[in-house]
Amino acid sequence: MPKDRAILHLALGQTLVWAGLYYIFPASLLRWEQELGWSKTSLTAAITLAVLISAMLSPLTGRIIDKGRGPLMMAGSAFCGGIGLLFLSMVTELWQFYLVWAAIGMTMAGCLYEPCFALITRTRGEKAKSGIIFITLAAGFASTISFPVMHTLASQLGWRTATVMFGLMVILFVTPLLWSGARGLEQGRMDSTKNEEHETGKKDGFLKRPTFWFLAIGFASIALVHGATLHHLLPILDERGISGEMAVLAASFIGPMQVAGRLAMMASEKYTSHHGIAVVAFVLIGLSIVLLAVSGASPAFLSSFVILFAGAYGTVSILRPLITRDILGQRNFGAKSGALALPYLGGSATAPYLGSLIWERGGYDVMLIILTILTVIGCCSYLVAHRLSGS
């Protein structure tokens, strides 16, 4: 299979699997609250549980990829995720809801961005960037598919039937796409990575290196800042006197601005390094938090926040596997990527709750100050990791 066809299949598969397994949650949240009678707090705890389970399984999925079993894992995880959606359509009790989402969280670990990008980096080495960028550009529109399709289907047929249809989509379309794309990459593995295959599975002690832990702190800090900011964005803007319509409009531009950030990264890849883009991303995210803090003073500050915050974070999903390879090396890449995904996804999962705790004790002004400090800590940790690696 030509490599471009493998990437095309993965891009389509990732778009649909994100729409089916992840974005179906926010797309259905209001209907669940209205029809099942459970509170938002009770409901959203389920997606936190799912992401935490996914994070804990990331090191395992990384090792599976290192053993060359990525295609089977990705396809099997998508298939089981689709089955999970079928069970989700039948829940009537809150404990059943949690149980199903815990199971779906297990499948997320094997078929979303983390394993996909680890597989691409393992098989393409230094040429992984173009494939990762293409996939993120396509999958950036997953929410654009999930929200209107779920709304239309649920309005006409009910959310249970709509969920069944999403589950069948994942089983019948996503599973073969991920299998085909991942298998094509493994079969077309680059010679430069083939030479390292005999090393796969041997321990290289990366967990004992300070470089790994400084890099983990850098990634986890960005995840915390992004998760807390995004989930608390509307109440932050409301507190600053910004109308609900303007706040929703600003939030709606975050997705497109992430895509714009990725396109800008593509345009600049000949003129700068991964390291340079990473430093710029840290700086712009920190600056955007400052702009958010003063967004009530002028619409220009709010617009600038959206552009800088979303544009900079849009590059992070691409940079993480590339920076990991640059700093920690190609050998046993799946294990390294999976280990780094644990603190990153853990930060993403706990960020909304931690943001709420800070808000309860000091308000959003204090939260934004802490997030700015976290960005600085993350940037400094990354710089230390880069310096220690000598890359």
N, C-alpha and C positions, 0 to 999 in steps of 0.2 A: 504494500500500500504506500503510495506517495506520502511523504511527510506532510505536505500541505493538506491532504485529505484527512489525515489523522487529526491535525489541529482543528480543521473545520468540524469534524464530528465531535471532538471534545468541546468546542465552543458552543455548538448547538446543544449538546448534552448538558453542559454546565448551566446554560441559560434556563433550560427547562427544569433541571433538578433544583436550582435555586428557587425558581418560581413555585415548584411543587412542594418541596420539603421545608423551605425556610420562610419565604414571603407569604405562604398561605396562612401563617400565624397572624401577622398584623392585618392581613386582608380579611380575616374572619373574626378578629377579636370582638368587634362591636356586636356582631350577630350572636356569638357565643354568650356574651354578657346579657344580651336581651332575651335570648331563647332558653338558655340553660340556667340563668339566674345566679351565676357565680360572679364574684367581684373581680375587678380588674387585677387587684393584687393577687388573688388566688389564681387567676388565669395566667398572668405573666410569669408567675413563679415556675410554670411548666416549661417555658422556653429557656429560662435561666438554667433549669435542671438539664434540659437537652444539650445546651451549649457546654455546660460544665462536664457532662459525660463525654461529649465529643472531644473536649480538651484532654481529659484524662486518658482517652484511648489513642490520642495522636502519636505518642511514642511507639505504640504497637503497630499502628498502620504504617509508620515510617519504616520499621524493620521489615514488614511484609513487602513493601516496595523494593527495598534493598535486595530482597531474595528473588526479585523478578516476577512476583505474583500480583503486581499492581492491577493488571487488566481484570483478573478474576475478582479481586477485592472490590474494585470500583463498580463493576457490573453487578456483583452480588449485593453490595451495599445499596445500590439504587433499587434493585428488585425488592429487597427487604423493606426499604423505605416506602416503596409504593404499597406493599402489603400493610405497613403501619398506617398509611392513610386510609386504607379500607377499614381497618379496625377503628380508626378515629371517627369515622362516620357513624359508628354504632354506640359510642360512649353515652352513658346516662348518669354516671356518678363521677365526682371529682377525682377519686382515687384512680378510676379507669383512665381519666384524662391524663393524669400524671404518669401512669404506667405506660401508656401509648407514646407520650412524648419522650419518656426516658428511652424507650426502644428506638424511636426515630433519631434521638441524639446519638445512639450507637451507630446508626447507619450514616449519619452526617459525617462522622469521623472518617469514613471510608470512601466518600464520593464527592465532597465539595472541594473548594479551592486548595486546601492544604495538601491532600494526597495528589491532586491533579498537577499542581505546580512542582511538587517534589518529583513526580514521575517525569515531567518534562525536563527538569533540570538534570535528573539522573541520566536521561537518554540523549539529551542534546548538549549538555555541558555549557560551554561559553555561548552557544547559539540559542540558548533557551529564551532569551528576552523577547524576541519577536513573537514567539508562540504564546507566551504568557500575556503579553500586551494585547494580542488579538483576542484571546479568550476573555480577558477582563473587559474589553470594549464591547464584546457581544453580550456577556453575562450582566453587564451593567444595566441592561434593559429588562432583567428578570422581573423586577417589581412593576415595570410598565405592563408586563403581560399579566402578572398574578392579580393585581388589584382590580382592573376592569373586568377581567374574565371571571374572577370569583364573584364580583358584585353582580354581573349579569346572570350567571348561572344560578347563584343563590337566590336572586330575586325571582327567577322563573321556576326553579325546580326545588329550592330549599338548600340549605348549606350542606346537609348530609349527602344528597345526591351529587352536589357540586364537588364535594370532597372525594367521593367515589370516582368521579371523572378525572380529577387530578391524580388520584392513585393509579388509575389505569394508564394515564399518560406517562407516568414515571415508569411503570412496569413495561409497557409495550413500546415506548419510544426512547426513553432515556437509557434504559438498560442496554439495548443493543448499540446505541450511539457511544456510550462510554466504553463498552467492550471493544468495539471496532477501533475507536480512536486510540485507546491505551494499548491495545495489542499491536496496532500499526507502529506506535512509537517504540515499543520493545523490540519488534522485529527489525526496525530500521535504526537500531542503536548505533551511535557514532563510534568509530574506531577508537577515538581517544578515551571513551568511557569503557569500551570493551576491555582495554588493557588493564583496567582497574577492577574487573569483575572478580578476579581471584582473591582480591582483598576484602570483598564484601562479606560481612558477618564477623570479621575480626575486629576486636575492640581497639580503638585508638585513644581511649581515655579522654575524650573531649569534654566529658562532664567534670573532669578534675581541673580543667584549664580555666583560669580567671576570665579569659577572653569570652568563653561561652556565657558565663554568668553576667558579665557586663553587657553583652549583646542581648541577653534575655531581659535584663532590666530595661534596656532601651526600648525594646519592642513592647514589653508589658506596659510601660509608661504611656506610650502612644495609644495603646488599646484602651487604657483607663480614661485618658483625656477625651478620646473620640467617643467612647460609649457614654460617658457621663454628659458630655456636651450635647450629643445628638438626642438622647432620650429626655433630657430636661430642657431642650431648646424652646419649646412653646411656652412653658411657664416662665422661663428666664426672660423671654421677650415680653410676655404679659406683665411681668413685674416692672419692666422698663417703660411701660405705657404704650407699647406698640400694639396696634389693633390686631384682632384675630385674623382678619383677611390678609394683612400685610405679613404677619408671622407665617401663615400657611404658605403664602406665595414664596417667601424666603426659603422655607423648608423644602418646597417642591423643586427648587433649583439646585439642591445639594447633589442629587444624582447626576444631572447633566454636567455640573461643574466637575464632578469626579471624572467623568468621561473626558472632559476638556483637559483636565490635568494629565491624564494618560496620553492624550494626543500630543500635548506639549512635551511630554517626556520622549515620545517617539521622535518628534521634530528636533530635539536637542541631543539625542543620543550620540551623534557624531562629534559633538563639541564639548561634552562633559562626561565625567565618570559616574558610576553608581554612587560612589562616596560623595561626590559633589551634590548630586540630586538629593541624597539622604539628608545631608546637612541643611540644604535649602528647605526641605520638607519640614524638618524640626523647627527651624526658625519661623517659617510662615505659619505653622500651626500655633506656635506660641504667640506670635503677633496677632493672629486672628482671635484668640481668646481675649486679648486686651481690647480689641475692637468690639467684641461682643459685650464686654463689660460697659462700654460707653455707647452702645448702639442706640440707646434712647435719645441721644443728643442730636443725631442726624441720620437720615436714610442712607447717606453715603457710607457711614460706618457699618451699617447693617449689610449693605451690598458688598462692601469690601470684605467683611467677615465671611460671607457665603463663598465668595470667589477664592479667598486664600485658604480657608479651612477645608472646603470640599476639594479644591484643586490639589492641594498638598497631600491630603489623605488619599486621594485617588491614586497616587503613585505608590502608596505603602504596600498594597497587595502585590504589586509587581516587584518592588524593591526587596521585600523580605526574603524570598528564595534566592535572589541574585546576590544580595549582601551576605546571606548565610554561606553561599558557596565561595564568595570572594574571601571571607574572613576565616571560615572553618574548613574550607576545602571540599573537594568532590567526593572523597572516599566516605563510604557509609552515609551518603547524603540524606537518604530517607530517614535514618535514625536521628541525625542532627536536626533536620527540619521538623520532625515530629516532636522532639524534645523541646525545641524552641516554641512550638505551637502551644504547648501546655500552658506556660505563663501568659502568652499572648491571648489565647482564647479564654483563659481564666479571667484575665483583666476585662475582656469584653463582656463576659457574662455577669461579673459582679459590679461593673461600673455603674449601672443605673441605681442599684441598691445603695452602694457606697455614696453616690451623689445625693441620694435622699437623706442618708444619715447626716452628711455634712450640712445639708440645707436645714434640717430640723434643728441643728445646734447653732448655726451661724448665719443661715441665709445664703442666697445665691452669690452675693458679693464675696463672701469667704470661700465658697466653692470655686469661683473663677480664679481667685488668687492661688488657691491650692493647685488647680489644674495648670496654671501658668508655671508654678514651681515644679510640678511634675514633668512638664515639657522640658524645662531646663535640666532637670535630673536625667531624663531620658536622653537628651542630646549629649550631655557630658559622658554618660555611660557608654553610649555608642562611640564617641570619639576615643575613649579609653580602649574599647575593644578593637577599634581599627588600628590604633597605635600599637597595641600589644601584638596584633597579628602581623604587623610589618607589611601589610598589603598596600 
